[in-house]
Amino acid sequence: MSELFDTVWGWGEFVWSFQIVQIVLGIVALMVPLMLCVAYLTFAERKIIGYMQVRIGPNRVGFFGYKLWGLGQPIADAVKLMFKEIIIPTKANKFLFLMAPVISLATALAAWAVIPLNDFLGIADEVNAGLLFVLAITSLGVYGVIIAGWSSNSKYAFLGAMRSSAQIVAYEIAMGFALVGVLIAAGSLNLREIVEAQQGNLGFLDWFWLPLLPLFVVYFISGVAETNRAPFDVAEGESEIVAGFHVDYSGMAFAVFFLAEYANMILIAALTAIMFAGGWYTPFPAAMVPDGIFGLLIGSGIHWFVIKTAFFLIFFLWFRATFPRYRYDQIMRLGWKVFIPITIVWLLVVAVMVLANVGPWFD
Amino acid sequence: MLENYLPVLVFIVIGGAVGCVMLAMGWMLGPTRPDEQKLSPYECGFESFEDARMKFDVRYYLVAILFIIFDLEIAFLFPWAIVLEQVGWFGFAAMSVFLGILVIGFIYEWKKGALEWE
């Protein structure tokens, strides 16, 4: 009897360990390309904003003596930051000071667990409360900012953290209401089912951006504000409070904050693609997709998810190159007095559309 | 059910580990040459005037309180939004009453000036 128990126990343990290995491999397979995307997003930002301002941007650092339009720049930046001193100010609370960047990065990465990449790929994509998890884990990101600002024990950092957390919190409400609109339209919290609810024969006209247009705009602008990107970057505000909450961070500790910010941008862009732009579905009507290799290229697939995410990411960079920084009272007015009324009204409109089965989205 | 969340847990742990490993690498590869000036809080080159744990504007606190109220209401809307197709027009009417009360509170806040920042 005990022998049998041992055998079963051994097998159970073996299977269990195998499952963990599988999960870890899956996560690594997702995280390595993600980190590369983050690195090259910083490069794309400098390059694209450079061209928008009639400059060339970084173009010197390449590989093995070839310049390659400066493609080696993010690698060189990472290596440089790695060899820089991590300064911990004497007055700072050391444990919290080092915890803050880790919290920022962990929350920015962990939200990717529930993101479906296409109709079968994803780490924990069958979780039935996916959107709730995303909302919860991205809300935790504000702790990274506020702990960094408080533990630095510096005035600039403190002011930056206060501004940033009030701003993030204000836009989170508009964001939450926009998400409720998506839930009404899709009838599910699972991100894959949200994408599948946007399937149809009309291509991009079937996606939720059309019936939820005000919510889509509010969600994306709130996303820009949540990630503290220009024109909502008063938290950094280099012309007034130098660099805001991470003014006392240097070397790798700063790099981790930087990575978290860009990972959050990619996350917001990916979520916008999933909830409003049909995830991995092709924008072409079903009748236009031919058979064969060309059909694979035009038809639905993970490449469309990547293209849409990149498309929304360009907007983050474009905003930064175009708009001057908002004043803080303007930011608060936009969040509370414009976005919240719009989203509340449109929630009721969406609910009526769903109950009245307005086609082609809700029939 | 709950085993679906195992990858999520592993992901959170790995996310934290990545941050820790990067910090540790920076710690090991970078130099450590502290001096008194370098380790003082940054204040544009001046000696810091007073402690950074200073008084701050009460409006930040107000924003936090308003956030809790609204976020709670969003949490109430979540389950309703999922089952809207099942609860139908009756559910819609019930939630309209709830949203109506919320809007009355919102208008009160607005008129009271709680949303003004200046």
Interface residues (C-beta under 8 A of the other chain):
Chain A: Q19 I20 I23 V24 G26 I27 M31 L81 M82 F83 K84 E85 I86 I87 I88 P89 T90 K91 A92 L98 P101 V102 I103 S104 L105 A106 T107 A108 L109 A110 W112 A113 V114 I123 A124 E126 V127 N128 L132 F133 I137 S152 N153 S154 K155 Y156 A157 F158 M162 S165 A166 V169 A170 E172 I173 G176 F177 L179 V180 G181 L183 I184 G187 S188 L189 V242 V247 D248 G251 M252 A253 A255 V256 L259 Y328 D329 M332 R333 W336 K337 I340 P341 I344 L347 L348 A351 V352 V354 L355
Chain B: N4 Y5 L6 P7 V8 V10 F11 I12 I14 G15 G16 V18 G19 C20 M22 L23 M25 G26 W27 L29 G30 P31 T32 R33 P34 E36 K38 L39 S40 P41 Y42 E43 C44 S48 D51 A52 R53 M54 F56 D57 R59 Y60 V63 A64 L66 F67 F70 D71 I74 L77 F78 A81 I82 V83 L84 E85 G88 W89 F92 M95 S96 L99 L102 V103 F106 W110 L115 E116 W117 E118
